[in-house]
Amino acid sequence: MKADEEVKEKLLKNFEKWKKELNEMIDYYLSSIKNAEKVEDIMFFKKRLLLYLLKYFPIDIELCYFCIMKELKRFDTCADCPYAKYHRRCPEGYSDYAIIIRHLEVLYKLIDEFYYYREGEKYEEKEEK
């Protein structure tokens, strides 16, 4: 299948917007880490950055070539989507897309719960001998 230039152009435009927003947030967290005085603060900001990266993982409709095709009326419904032919329609609970999203959600919850607790988690400095 030859790439549709209009679809590709819109996809790239959307990715540029996503990249700008992502880089702004990464810069914010890196600045927060740079200014942190305690390991606990560094861990907190790194955890927030990890969660942000998962939340904004580039897999939504604005960043999908095929969803943009549908938006630009290259086909009418998700049932006609070329991607769905191999991966099932994305909204279906057993589609490959849905499976990926569920795993991202699981990873998000695991990082949120286990990466750094914040409350009561303190790192002690080793005494020099």
Order of alpha helices (4+ residues) and beta strands (2+ residues): alpha-alpha-alpha-alpha-alpha
